[in-house]
Amino acid sequence: MRPKTGIYCGLLILWSAAVAQGQYGTRLGLQLGDQTSLAPQGPGVALNALDPAVRRWYVPQELYSEYHWRQWEYTNYARNPYERYVETTLEGDYFYDLYGNFLTRGWLIFNNSQSKPQQFGNVLFKSSRFQSWFSEVVVAQDNKGQYFYTLTASSRLRSVLSPMVFAKARMDGVQFDLATDRYEATFLFSRLSNPGGGSTGDREVLRTNNTILAGGRLGAQLGDFAEVALHTANAHQSHTLLDKQAGNPFAGSLTIGQNKTISLVKLVLRDDSPEDGVGGAAFFPDASDVQITYRDGSEESGKAIGFEPIIEGGFLQQGFVAANGPEEMRLVYDFDSPDFVDRARFAKDEIAKVEFLLTLGNDYQVWMTSDRQINLDGQEVLLLVAQAEGNVQDITNLQTIRFEYGLPT
């Protein structure tokens, strides 16, 4: 009886395989001995699947019908899905020139313009497509004959004019490059105050007070192995209420908040080598003065009218006041004090220039600020005016230094 049982089991397995093959066709492959073949068999080939397409096939072609594949599609191995460009005639805004002639239809990606004189005259615009489509880098280039130019707008621009003049790893602005067979030129521009970053959210960022960075490089080829170039970089403040024809555009101008009458000027004297703790700034008040010039051209001496600074800090020595080590001395000139208001020839609004004459010795530093020279938090911003050469500690370098007060532009 045992041999019959083995025969029945063998017939059952063969019958099950035949039934499975009848239900699934060649989807599970064709059994050839102890191997399974997935190759197309005779009329079972799907003719539509033979349409040329870039696709990797790992399974029988019957899956073409089950998964509803489209042969014009493709396998995407990119990091981000491909977005087909839309023709400018199908979407976008209309753009015209100054005379109303139609130019093109598309999207405004980047714009930085300035109109003067008017409030909020500086306009910066970065579309959301500047970040999503162009990854914050837009490059336009063209050439004709020996002339080649490239215009780049980016919020992460690696720009170098010269390692000693200007080198910035992430400049947010515009760079224009022009090259010929013999000459090369580069121009940089950036609005440092609120440059916009990757996008301004499809809205215009308007400003009246601005800090502008401008730079350039002009080079000429002298031979096969020699080149000479001129580099320049300039950062200045400006506001759009000034007449566009007035003054030097690269000299800068005071902001609206700074362009007001100054009431207080502070001079800070420090030790140029505070680590030794001796021989710091030596100030001689009797030999120092302030010279005031008014708008009508007349001048007035502070000592002549009894207008002296208030000395804060320092150590009183024989004939002078010293600031050694970490100690600092402040000379406060208050133009609202009775000493100036009651004795000056004109009011502080008529002052055109203030010049300080300080008699100093030893190892000194001179810093300067005012009530208009402050940061966004209202704190004073000190700027270095002068410092002594070397580390003199015996007052052999006694001298009178002259300098004017002015806000940096």
C-alpha positions as CSV (number, residue, x, y, z in Angstrom):
1,M,0.0,0.0,0.0
2,R,2.9,2.4,0.6
3,P,3.9,2.7,-3.2
4,K,0.3,3.7,-4.1
5,T,0.4,6.5,-1.5
6,G,3.6,7.9,-3.1
7,I,2.0,7.9,-6.5
8,Y,-1.1,9.6,-5.4
9,C,0.9,12.4,-3.7
10,G,3.0,12.9,-6.8
11,L,-0.1,13.2,-9.0
12,L,-1.6,15.7,-6.5
13,I,1.4,18.0,-6.7
14,L,1.5,18.0,-10.5
15,W,-2.2,18.7,-10.6
16,S,-1.8,21.7,-8.2
17,A,1.0,23.2,-10.3
18,A,-1.1,22.8,-13.5
19,V,-4.1,24.5,-11.8
20,A,-1.8,27.4,-10.5
21,Q,-0.3,27.8,-14.0
22,G,-3.8,28.0,-15.5
23,Q,-4.9,30.7,-13.0
24,Y,-1.8,32.9,-13.2
25,G,-0.6,32.2,-16.7
26,T,3.1,32.9,-16.9
27,R,3.0,35.5,-14.1
28,L,4.8,33.1,-11.8
29,G,7.2,32.1,-14.5
30,L,7.5,28.9,-16.6
31,Q,8.8,25.8,-14.8
32,L,11.6,24.1,-16.8
33,G,12.8,21.2,-14.7
34,D,14.1,22.6,-11.4
35,Q,14.4,26.2,-12.8
36,T,11.8,28.9,-13.3
37,S,12.0,31.1,-16.4
38,L,10.5,34.6,-16.5
39,A,11.1,35.1,-20.2
40,P,8.1,36.1,-22.4
41,Q,6.5,33.0,-24.0
42,G,4.9,33.1,-27.5
43,P,1.6,34.9,-27.9
44,G,1.8,35.9,-24.2
45,V,4.0,38.9,-25.0
46,A,2.2,42.3,-24.5
47,L,2.9,44.2,-27.7
48,N,2.4,47.6,-26.0
49,A,5.2,46.7,-23.6
50,L,7.6,46.6,-26.5
51,D,7.3,50.4,-27.0
52,P,10.9,51.7,-26.3
53,A,11.1,53.2,-22.9
54,V,13.7,53.7,-20.2
55,R,12.5,51.2,-17.6
56,R,14.0,48.4,-15.7
57,W,12.1,45.1,-16.0
58,Y,12.4,42.6,-13.2
59,V,9.0,40.8,-13.6
60,P,6.9,39.3,-16.4
61,Q,5.4,41.7,-18.8
62,E,1.8,40.9,-17.7
63,L,2.3,43.5,-15.0
64,Y,2.1,46.1,-17.8
65,S,-1.6,45.7,-17.9
66,E,-2.2,45.2,-14.2
67,Y,-0.4,48.3,-13.1
68,H,-1.5,50.4,-16.1
69,W,2.0,51.6,-17.0
70,R,2.5,54.4,-19.5
71,Q,5.5,53.9,-21.8
72,W,6.0,57.7,-22.2
73,E,6.7,58.0,-18.5
74,Y,10.2,57.5,-17.1
75,T,12.0,56.3,-14.0
76,N,13.0,59.4,-11.9
77,Y,16.2,59.1,-10.0
78,A,16.5,62.8,-9.2
79,R,16.5,64.2,-5.6
80,N,13.5,66.4,-6.4
81,P,10.6,65.5,-8.7
82,Y,11.0,67.1,-12.2
83,E,8.8,70.1,-12.9
84,R,8.2,70.7,-16.5
85,Y,8.8,74.4,-17.5
86,V,5.7,76.3,-18.6
87,E,5.9,78.5,-21.6
88,T,5.8,82.2,-20.9
89,T,2.9,82.5,-23.2
90,L,0.8,80.3,-21.0
91,E,1.4,81.8,-17.5
92,G,2.9,84.9,-15.9
93,D,2.5,88.7,-15.9
94,Y,2.7,91.1,-18.7
95,F,5.8,93.4,-18.9
96,Y,6.0,96.7,-20.9
97,D,8.8,99.2,-21.5
98,L,8.6,102.9,-20.6
99,Y,6.7,103.7,-23.8
100,G,4.0,101.0,-23.3
101,N,5.3,98.5,-25.8
102,F,4.8,94.9,-24.8
103,L,8.1,93.1,-23.9
104,T,7.3,89.6,-22.6
105,R,5.1,87.6,-20.3
106,G,6.6,85.8,-17.3
107,W,7.5,86.1,-13.6
108,L,9.5,88.8,-11.9
109,I,12.2,86.9,-9.9
110,F,14.5,89.6,-8.5
111,N,14.4,93.4,-8.4
112,N,16.3,96.1,-6.5
113,S,15.6,99.6,-7.5
114,Q,15.8,103.1,-6.0
115,S,13.9,106.3,-6.7
116,K,14.8,109.7,-5.2
117,P,13.6,111.9,-3.7
118,Q,10.7,110.1,-2.1
119,Q,9.7,108.2,1.0
120,F,10.5,104.4,0.9
121,G,12.3,104.9,-2.4
122,N,14.5,101.8,-2.2
123,V,12.6,98.6,-3.3
124,L,13.8,95.0,-2.9
125,F,11.8,92.1,-4.3
126,K,12.6,88.4,-4.3
127,S,10.0,86.0,-5.6
128,S,9.3,82.7,-3.9
129,R,10.4,81.1,-7.2
130,F,13.9,82.6,-6.6
131,Q,14.3,80.1,-3.8
132,S,12.2,77.2,-5.0
133,W,13.1,77.2,-8.7
134,F,16.6,78.6,-8.8
135,S,17.9,77.6,-5.3
136,E,18.7,81.3,-4.6
137,V,21.1,81.6,-7.5
138,V,20.1,83.2,-10.9
139,V,22.7,83.5,-13.6
140,A,22.3,85.2,-16.9
141,Q,25.0,85.3,-19.5
142,D,25.6,86.2,-23.1
143,N,28.4,87.0,-25.6
144,K,29.0,88.6,-28.9
145,G,32.4,88.5,-30.5
146,Q,35.1,89.1,-27.9
147,Y,32.7,90.4,-25.3
148,F,31.3,88.1,-22.6
149,Y,29.2,89.1,-19.7
150,T,27.6,87.3,-16.7
151,L,25.0,88.7,-14.3
152,T,24.5,86.8,-11.1
153,A,22.0,87.4,-8.4
154,S,22.2,85.3,-5.3
155,S,21.8,85.3,-1.5
156,R,24.8,83.0,-1.1
157,L,27.3,84.3,-3.6
158,R,31.0,83.6,-3.1
159,S,32.6,86.8,-4.3
160,V,36.3,87.8,-4.2
161,L,37.8,90.9,-5.6
162,S,41.1,90.5,-3.8
163,P,41.9,88.8,-0.5
164,M,43.1,92.2,0.9
165,V,40.3,94.3,-0.5
166,F,37.1,92.3,-0.5
167,A,36.4,88.6,0.0
168,K,33.0,87.3,1.2
169,A,31.8,83.7,1.3
170,R,28.0,84.5,1.4
171,M,27.2,87.8,-0.2
172,D,23.5,88.6,-0.7
173,G,23.5,90.8,-3.8
174,V,24.4,91.1,-7.4
175,Q,27.6,90.6,-9.3
176,F,28.2,91.6,-12.9
177,D,31.3,90.3,-14.8
178,L,32.5,91.6,-18.2
179,A,35.4,90.1,-20.1
180,T,37.1,90.8,-23.4
181,D,40.3,89.5,-25.0
182,R,42.3,92.0,-23.0
183,Y,40.2,93.6,-20.3
184,E,38.2,92.2,-17.4
185,A,35.7,94.1,-15.1
186,T,33.6,93.1,-12.1
187,F,31.0,95.1,-10.3
188,L,29.4,94.2,-6.9
189,F,26.2,95.6,-5.3
190,S,24.3,94.7,-2.2
191,R,21.8,96.3,0.1
192,L,23.3,95.4,3.4
193,S,20.3,96.6,5.4
194,N,17.6,93.9,5.2
195,P,19.0,92.2,2.0
196,G,16.0,89.8,1.9
197,G,17.7,86.4,2.1
198,G,16.3,83.6,0.0
199,S,12.9,85.3,-0.5
200,T,10.9,88.3,0.5
201,G,7.7,86.3,0.4
202,D,6.5,87.7,-2.9
203,R,6.3,91.2,-1.5
204,E,8.3,94.4,-1.8
205,V,10.6,95.4,1.1
206,L,10.6,99.2,1.1
207,R,13.2,101.3,2.9
208,T,14.1,104.9,3.2
209,N,17.4,104.5,5.1
210,N,19.8,102.1,3.6
211,T,23.4,100.8,3.9
212,I,24.8,100.1,0.5
213,L,27.8,98.0,-0.5
214,A,29.5,98.7,-3.9
215,G,32.7,97.4,-5.2
216,G,34.5,96.7,-8.4
217,R,37.6,95.4,-10.2
218,L,39.1,96.5,-13.5
219,G,42.0,94.5,-14.9
220,A,44.1,94.6,-18.1
221,Q,46.3,92.0,-19.6
222,L,49.8,93.4,-20.2
223,G,51.2,90.3,-21.7
224,D,51.0,86.5,-21.7
225,F,52.1,86.3,-18.0
226,A,51.4,89.8,-16.6
227,E,48.1,91.5,-15.5
228,V,47.4,94.7,-13.6
229,A,44.1,95.4,-11.8
230,L,42.5,98.1,-9.8
231,H,40.2,97.2,-6.9
232,T,37.8,99.2,-4.8
233,A,35.1,98.6,-2.2
234,N,32.8,101.1,-0.6
235,A,30.1,100.8,2.1
236,H,28.0,103.9,2.8
237,Q,24.6,105.0,4.2
238,S,22.0,106.8,2.2
239,H,18.3,107.7,2.3
240,T,15.9,108.3,-0.5
241,L,14.6,111.7,0.6
242,L,17.7,113.5,-0.8
243,D,17.8,115.0,-4.2
244,K,19.3,112.4,-6.5
245,Q,21.6,115.0,-8.2
246,A,23.1,116.3,-4.9
247,G,26.4,115.2,-3.5
248,N,28.7,112.3,-4.1
249,P,26.7,109.0,-4.2
250,F,29.7,107.0,-2.8
251,A,30.4,109.5,0.1
252,G,27.2,108.5,1.9
253,S,24.8,110.6,3.9
254,L,23.3,110.6,7.4
255,T,20.2,108.7,8.0
256,I,17.0,110.5,8.9
257,G,17.4,109.6,12.5
258,Q,21.0,110.8,12.6
259,N,20.5,114.0,10.7
260,K,19.5,116.0,13.7
261,T,21.2,118.4,16.1
262,I,23.8,116.8,18.4
263,S,23.5,117.7,22.0
264,L,26.2,115.5,23.6
265,V,29.7,114.4,22.5
266,K,31.8,112.0,24.5
267,L,35.5,111.3,24.2
268,V,36.8,108.2,25.9
269,L,40.5,107.9,26.8
270,R,42.0,104.5,27.5
271,D,45.3,102.7,28.1
272,D,46.6,101.3,24.8
273,S,48.4,98.5,26.7
274,P,46.1,97.8,29.7
275,E,47.9,94.6,30.5
276,D,50.9,96.4,32.1
277,G,48.7,98.5,34.3
278,V,50.9,101.6,34.1
279,G,51.7,104.4,31.7
280,G,48.2,104.8,30.3
281,A,46.6,107.8,28.8
282,A,47.7,111.1,30.3
283,F,45.3,114.0,29.7
284,F,46.2,117.7,30.3
285,P,43.0,119.6,30.6
286,D,44.6,123.0,31.0
287,A,46.3,122.7,27.6
288,S,43.2,121.2,25.8
289,D,40.3,123.0,24.2
290,V,37.4,122.7,21.8
291,Q,36.9,125.0,18.8
292,I,33.3,125.6,17.6
293,T,32.5,126.9,14.1
294,Y,29.0,128.3,13.3
295,R,27.1,128.4,10.1
296,D,28.0,132.1,9.4
297,G,31.7,131.2,9.5
298,S,32.5,132.6,12.9
299,E,34.5,130.6,15.4
300,E,34.5,130.4,19.2
301,S,36.8,128.7,21.7
302,G,35.4,126.7,24.5
303,K,37.9,128.1,27.1
304,A,37.1,131.6,26.0
305,I,33.4,131.2,27.1
306,G,34.1,128.8,30.0
307,F,32.8,125.7,28.2
308,E,34.8,122.8,29.6
309,P,34.2,119.1,29.5
310,I,33.0,117.1,32.5
311,I,35.7,114.6,33.3
312,E,34.4,111.2,34.5
313,G,36.9,108.6,35.8
314,G,40.6,108.6,35.7
315,F,43.3,109.2,38.4
316,L,44.4,112.7,39.2
317,Q,48.2,113.1,38.9
318,Q,50.5,116.0,39.1
319,G,49.3,118.3,36.3
320,F,47.3,115.7,34.4
321,V,44.6,113.0,34.7
322,A,45.7,109.4,33.9
323,A,43.8,106.3,32.8
324,N,45.9,103.2,33.5
325,G,45.1,99.6,32.9
326,P,41.4,98.9,32.7
327,E,40.5,102.4,33.9
328,E,39.0,104.7,31.3
329,M,38.4,108.5,31.3
330,R,35.3,110.1,29.8
331,L,35.2,113.8,28.6
332,V,31.6,114.8,28.3
333,Y,30.8,117.9,26.2
334,D,27.1,118.8,26.9
335,F,25.8,121.5,24.5
336,D,22.6,121.7,26.6
337,S,24.5,122.7,29.8
338,P,24.2,126.3,31.1
339,D,27.9,126.8,30.4
340,F,27.2,126.7,26.7
341,V,23.6,127.8,26.5
342,D,24.2,131.0,28.5
343,R,27.6,131.9,27.1
344,A,27.8,130.8,23.5
345,R,27.3,133.2,20.6
346,F,24.7,131.1,18.9
347,A,22.5,128.1,19.8
348,K,23.6,124.6,19.2
349,D,21.4,124.4,16.1
350,E,23.8,126.9,14.4
351,I,26.9,124.8,14.9
352,A,28.5,123.7,11.7
353,K,31.7,122.1,13.0
354,V,33.3,121.0,16.3
355,E,37.0,120.5,16.5
356,F,38.8,119.1,19.6
357,L,42.4,119.9,20.6
358,L,43.6,117.4,23.2
359,T,47.0,117.5,24.8
360,L,47.9,113.9,25.5
361,G,50.9,111.8,26.5
362,N,52.0,108.2,27.3
363,D,50.2,105.2,25.8
364,Y,46.8,106.5,25.0
365,Q,43.7,105.6,22.9
366,V,41.0,108.1,22.0
367,W,37.5,107.0,21.2
368,M,34.5,109.1,20.3
369,T,30.7,108.9,20.3
370,S,27.6,111.1,20.7
371,D,23.9,111.0,21.5
372,R,23.2,110.3,17.8
373,Q,25.9,107.6,17.4
374,I,23.9,104.7,18.8
375,N,22.8,101.2,17.8
376,L,19.3,99.8,17.5
377,D,19.2,99.2,21.2
378,G,20.0,102.8,22.0
379,Q,23.5,102.0,23.2
380,E,26.5,104.2,22.4
381,V,28.8,103.1,19.6
382,L,32.4,104.1,20.2
383,L,34.8,104.6,17.3
384,L,38.6,104.8,17.5
385,V,40.0,108.2,16.6
386,A,43.7,108.1,17.6
387,Q,46.2,106.1,19.5
388,A,49.8,106.5,20.5
389,E,52.7,104.8,18.8
390,G,54.7,102.3,21.0
391,N,54.3,101.9,24.7
392,V,55.6,105.2,26.1
393,Q,55.3,105.6,29.9
394,D,57.4,108.8,30.6
395,I,55.3,111.4,28.8
396,T,58.1,112.0,26.3
397,N,55.6,111.9,23.5
398,L,53.5,114.8,24.8
399,Q,51.6,116.3,21.9
400,T,48.4,118.1,20.9
401,I,46.1,116.1,18.5
402,R,43.3,117.7,16.5
403,F,40.3,116.0,15.2
404,E,36.7,116.9,14.2
405,Y,33.6,115.2,15.3
406,G,31.4,113.6,12.6
407,L,29.0,110.7,12.3
408,P,30.3,107.9,10.0
409,T,28.4,107.7,6.7
